[in-house]
Amino acid sequence: MAAYRRFPLERMARALPRAAALVALSLFWLASSARPAAAHIHLLEPIPRYPDQVAGENKSCPCGVGRSNRICQFEEDYSDPDRSLDRVTAFEAGSTITVRWDEYFAHAGRYRVAFDEDGADLFDFNDYPLIDVPDPRGREGNAGDGSIWELDVTLPNVLCENCTLQLIQVMDGETEAPVDDPIGRSTYYQCADIRIVADLPDPPDAGCSVAPAPRGSSAAVSGVGVIGLLGLASWARRRPRRWCP
């Protein structure tokens, strides 16, 4: 009877490594499938106009969704009027922001971040590049975090409610010359819908001062023991409280 009881346990012990391997393989597959299927770039900040399941492969100008296949061959794709209503980021006029993205494929070429003050039109983006940098071959970003890229760009000192940032990856191997026009070149696109305002509201803690812990009144002192009073004083020294007028 004892041998019979041990047999299933021994089989379970032998099966555990196989089960663990299957679980690890499943988790890897889920993590891999969470990425956009064939996108070459994934805009992280500011939030992109299209979520991943809509953006797909980012092949169409000017913002990644359309009929064009990397070379922007259809004129109806030159402008994208489908501005997001719930994926808009506000920035202060003239501020410097960080554009952050992930590179998925190791092509050489150029990255360009451009601006359109009203809408998302390819030729307006061509007229207002904010930064244009080489993208060497490989999947090494510039942020010291694997394939993550970060570029600081200074926004124009204008106010706009319908403005757009465009990120493009031109991946035809040309790393030297800035991108004047991506039409006819193998390019991937993403956009971020933004607003540029005069001032942003302060965060909730801004303007608050650090105040010393309040002193206990004589009534409060009389109501606690010496040990409790010492403990309260120690806590108060360690934790000054914040106050806002």
Backbone torsions as a table, in degrees:
resi	resn	phi	psi	omega
1	MET	NA	-40.3	179.9
2	ALA	-63.6	-41.6	179.4
3	ALA	-64.2	-38.3	179.5
4	TYR	-62.9	-39.5	-179.0
5	ARG	-70.6	-32.3	-178.5
6	ARG	-73.4	-28.2	-172.6
7	PHE	-59.7	-48.7	177.7
8	PRO	-61.8	-36.4	179.9
9	LEU	-65.5	-39.1	178.7
10	GLU	-65.5	-41.0	177.9
11	ARG	-63.6	-40.3	178.4
12	MET	-62.7	-41.4	-179.9
13	ALA	-63.0	-39.5	179.0
14	ARG	-69.9	-29.2	-177.1
15	ALA	-80.8	-18.8	-175.7
16	LEU	-59.2	-46.3	179.6
17	PRO	-59.0	-39.4	179.1
18	ARG	-64.6	-42.5	179.1
19	ALA	-63.6	-41.1	179.1
20	ALA	-63.0	-39.3	178.6
21	ALA	-64.2	-40.5	178.5
22	LEU	-64.6	-40.8	178.1
23	VAL	-63.2	-44.3	179.8
24	ALA	-62.6	-41.8	178.5
25	LEU	-63.7	-39.1	178.7
26	SER	-64.9	-42.4	179.1
27	LEU	-63.9	-40.1	178.3
28	PHE	-62.9	-41.9	179.7
29	TRP	-64.1	-41.0	178.8
30	LEU	-64.0	-41.9	179.2
31	ALA	-64.8	-38.8	-179.7
32	SER	-69.4	-40.1	-177.6
33	SER	-73.6	-12.7	179.0
34	ALA	-72.0	-19.9	178.0
35	ARG	-75.7	153.0	171.9
36	PRO	-56.0	140.0	-166.8
37	ALA	-52.5	-53.3	-176.5
38	ALA	-134.7	19.5	-180.0
39	ALA	-65.0	144.0	178.2
40	HIS	-93.9	-27.2	177.7
41	ILE	-133.4	151.0	177.4
42	HIS	-135.1	108.9	179.6
43	LEU	-69.6	125.9	-179.3
44	LEU	-101.9	-43.2	179.8
45	GLU	-144.2	130.6	-5.8
46	PRO	-65.5	168.9	-178.7
47	ILE	-60.2	133.5	-176.7
48	PRO	-73.2	157.7	179.0
49	ARG	-59.0	-44.8	-176.0
50	TYR	-108.8	133.7	171.4
51	PRO	-66.2	163.4	-172.7
52	ASP	-55.9	-41.3	-175.5
53	GLN	-68.7	-17.5	176.2
54	VAL	-96.3	-40.1	-175.8
55	ALA	-64.3	-33.7	177.5
56	GLY	60.7	-119.3	-172.8
57	GLU	-95.0	-2.1	177.8
58	ASN	60.6	32.3	-172.3
59	LYS	-90.6	-13.7	-170.5
60	SER	-104.8	136.7	175.4
61	CYS	-74.3	154.8	-5.5
62	PRO	-94.3	-4.9	-172.1
63	CYS	-127.7	7.2	173.2
64	GLY	109.0	-17.1	-176.8
65	VAL	-118.9	128.6	-179.7
66	GLY	159.6	-163.1	-178.2
67	ARG	-95.2	-20.0	-175.2
68	SER	-66.0	149.4	-178.9
69	ASN	-117.7	78.6	174.3
70	ARG	74.6	-31.6	-175.0
71	ILE	-101.6	5.3	174.5
72	CYS	54.8	54.5	-172.4
73	GLN	-87.7	-8.3	-178.3
74	PHE	-108.9	126.0	-176.0
75	GLU	-63.5	-30.6	-179.6
76	GLU	-66.8	-14.2	177.7
77	ASP	-91.2	-0.2	-176.9
78	TYR	-66.7	-24.3	180.0
79	SER	-129.8	143.9	179.7
80	ASP	-124.2	105.2	-177.8
81	PRO	-84.6	-2.1	-171.4
82	ASP	-83.4	65.0	178.5
83	ARG	-65.7	140.8	178.2
84	SER	-73.6	148.1	176.4
85	LEU	-99.3	-20.3	-175.3
86	ASP	-125.5	13.7	179.9
87	ARG	-130.1	47.8	-175.8
88	VAL	-109.9	135.9	179.1
89	THR	-114.8	135.6	179.3
90	ALA	-100.5	139.9	177.3
91	PHE	-135.1	157.7	176.5
92	GLU	-80.8	145.3	179.0
93	ALA	-59.3	134.9	177.8
94	GLY	75.3	4.5	-177.4
95	SER	-79.8	158.1	174.9
96	THR	-101.1	126.1	-177.0
97	ILE	-122.1	165.0	176.9
98	THR	-107.1	122.8	173.3
99	VAL	-96.1	128.3	-171.3
100	ARG	-130.2	134.0	179.5
101	TRP	-151.6	168.6	-179.8
102	ASP	-114.0	134.0	177.7
103	GLU	-99.2	125.8	-174.7
104	TYR	-98.1	-28.0	-176.1
105	PHE	-127.1	147.7	-169.0
106	ALA	-92.0	63.1	175.3
107	HIS	-96.1	153.7	174.1
108	ALA	-98.7	146.4	179.5
109	GLY	168.8	-132.0	-179.0
110	ARG	-138.0	150.6	166.7
111	TYR	-111.6	138.0	176.1
112	ARG	-136.0	135.8	171.8
113	VAL	-112.4	127.3	-176.3
114	ALA	-132.3	170.5	-171.6
115	PHE	-133.4	141.0	170.7
116	ASP	-127.9	122.9	-175.1
117	GLU	-71.3	-24.6	-177.1
118	ASP	-146.4	95.3	178.8
119	GLY	101.1	-158.8	-179.8
120	ALA	-142.6	84.7	-176.0
121	ASP	-117.1	130.2	-174.7
122	LEU	-57.1	-41.7	-176.7
123	PHE	-72.2	-30.9	173.7
124	ASP	-67.4	-39.5	175.1
125	PHE	-61.6	-42.0	178.9
126	ASN	-60.6	-32.5	-178.7
127	ASP	-79.4	-15.5	-173.6
128	TYR	-135.6	62.4	174.2
129	PRO	-71.8	139.7	177.2
130	LEU	-97.4	-34.3	177.9
131	ILE	-160.7	147.1	-177.4
132	ASP	-145.5	117.8	-172.9
133	VAL	-132.9	154.6	176.3
134	PRO	-70.8	147.1	175.2
135	ASP	-117.3	96.6	-178.8
136	PRO	-68.0	160.4	179.6
137	ARG	-62.8	141.4	-178.4
138	GLY	117.8	167.2	-179.4
139	ARG	-106.6	35.6	178.7
140	GLU	-99.3	116.9	178.1
141	GLY	-76.3	-170.3	-179.1
142	ASN	-110.3	5.7	-174.0
143	ALA	-100.2	1.8	-177.1
144	GLY	71.8	23.1	-177.1
145	ASP	-136.5	64.9	178.8
146	GLY	64.7	-123.6	-175.9
147	SER	-93.1	14.2	-178.4
148	ILE	-82.1	133.6	175.0
149	TRP	-111.3	145.3	173.8
150	GLU	-139.1	130.5	175.6
151	LEU	-132.5	133.3	174.6
152	ASP	-88.2	128.5	178.1
153	VAL	-127.8	145.3	177.2
154	THR	-99.8	122.1	-179.5
155	LEU	-74.4	151.3	177.1
156	PRO	-65.3	155.8	-179.0
157	ASN	-88.1	63.0	179.4
158	VAL	-130.9	161.3	174.2
159	LEU	-106.8	130.9	-179.3
160	CYS	-153.7	144.5	179.7
161	GLU	-105.3	-10.6	-173.2
162	ASN	-130.0	35.7	-175.0
163	CYS	-95.4	163.3	-172.0
164	THR	-143.2	141.5	167.7
165	LEU	-102.3	140.3	177.3
166	GLN	-121.3	132.9	171.7
167	LEU	-112.8	127.3	175.4
168	ILE	-126.6	149.5	173.3
169	GLN	-119.9	106.7	174.4
170	VAL	-89.7	120.7	-167.1
171	MET	-124.0	46.5	-179.4
172	ASP	-102.4	11.4	177.3
173	GLY	92.6	-12.2	179.2
174	GLU	-82.5	110.1	-176.6
175	THR	-107.5	-7.5	-171.6
176	GLU	-90.9	-50.1	-171.2
177	ALA	-89.3	133.8	174.2
178	PRO	-58.6	157.5	-175.1
179	VAL	-86.2	110.7	174.8
180	ASP	-81.3	-39.8	-176.2
181	ASP	-157.0	122.1	-178.9
182	PRO	-80.9	-5.7	-178.7
183	ILE	-59.4	130.9	179.7
184	GLY	85.7	-2.4	-179.7
185	ARG	-114.5	148.7	-178.1
186	SER	-70.2	108.7	-168.2
187	THR	-140.2	145.8	173.6
188	TYR	-116.1	147.3	-168.8
189	TYR	-131.2	143.6	164.5
190	GLN	-148.1	153.0	-179.9
191	CYS	-130.2	158.4	172.7
192	ALA	-129.2	125.9	176.6
193	ASP	-80.1	126.9	-177.0
194	ILE	-133.9	163.5	167.9
195	ARG	-122.3	142.7	174.0
196	ILE	-115.9	121.4	-174.2
197	VAL	-121.3	166.1	-178.9
198	ALA	-69.4	-44.9	-178.6
199	ASP	-144.5	141.9	172.7
200	LEU	-94.9	146.1	176.4
201	PRO	-63.5	146.8	178.5
202	ASP	-66.3	147.1	172.9
203	PRO	-63.5	162.3	-173.2
204	PRO	-54.8	-34.4	-176.7
205	ASP	-87.2	-13.0	-174.9
206	ALA	-62.8	140.2	178.8
207	GLY	85.8	-6.5	178.9
208	CYS	-81.2	149.5	-179.8
209	SER	-111.2	156.0	175.2
210	VAL	-89.7	119.9	-177.8
211	ALA	-107.5	146.0	176.5
212	PRO	-65.4	154.1	178.1
213	ALA	-61.6	141.0	-177.8
214	PRO	-66.8	147.1	176.6
215	ARG	-81.2	142.1	179.3
216	GLY	-73.8	144.4	176.8
217	SER	-77.7	168.8	179.8
218	SER	-63.5	-33.6	178.4
219	ALA	-65.3	-41.7	-180.0
220	ALA	-66.8	-39.6	-179.1
221	VAL	-63.0	-40.3	-177.1
222	SER	-68.7	-17.0	-176.0
223	GLY	-93.3	-0.2	-179.0
224	VAL	-126.9	156.9	177.0
225	GLY	-80.3	172.9	-178.9
226	VAL	-63.4	-43.0	-178.6
227	ILE	-65.1	-43.8	178.8
228	GLY	-63.6	-38.5	179.3
229	LEU	-64.4	-42.2	178.3
230	LEU	-64.0	-40.8	178.1
231	GLY	-64.4	-40.9	178.6
232	LEU	-64.3	-41.6	179.2
233	ALA	-64.7	-40.0	178.6
234	SER	-63.2	-43.9	178.9
235	TRP	-63.1	-39.7	-178.6
236	ALA	-65.7	-36.8	178.3
237	ARG	-67.1	-35.7	-178.7
238	ARG	-76.5	-28.6	-173.7
239	ARG	-126.6	79.0	170.8
240	PRO	-64.0	143.1	-175.7
241	ARG	-97.9	155.2	178.7
242	ARG	-97.0	146.3	177.1
243	TRP	-140.5	151.5	177.8
244	CYS	-124.6	132.8	179.3
245	PRO	-66.6	NA	NA
